[in-house]
Amino acid sequence: MKAAGRRRSGQVPERMGRGATVGMVLCLLIPVGLLVWLAVTVVRVAVPEMGTASGDTGATGTATVVSCEPIERGTGRTGYTAYDCEAYFVFDDRAKEPIVIDTVPDAEVGEVFPAALAPEGDRVLPTGARGTWRGILLLSAFPFGVALIAFVTALIMRSRKAIVWTGALGAPFLIAMIIGTVIGT
């Protein structure tokens, strides 16, 4: 006869049943699915920008910022000021006529920088180191966010080993984000 309360590993206790097992699996799959969806979204936004920043896609040229207008977003405490900047873009291919087009919001009037026309044709993005670090900033934000969540969880659980590992995993992404902010903006 078996002793009460002892069970083999992998067995579900009788009081839990199959419904609880399905619920536990869903509680794990739904957040993982949302994280995968978020990662795919970040990559789909950042990778084309990286291609433009490296000059692989889009027409290259030189952009001169001609205007930056402040736009008030939100009201009260949640309000902030965004900037809508336009640049005079001269194509490297002299057969094309220069155009005035939207550019990055962190530019200053009179600033001149190497740029590339986005494949959509709606804006110009910086190329070279500035554009590349701007893309790296976007790409490193997601893994840093995941590592930060794991780090905070480790702090709450007071697990020294998990704190060290999550800190070590998140630190390179934090450094990449800081460099991306300094150089890319």
Order of alpha helices (4+ residues) and beta strands (2+ residues): alpha-beta-beta-beta-beta-beta-alpha-alpha
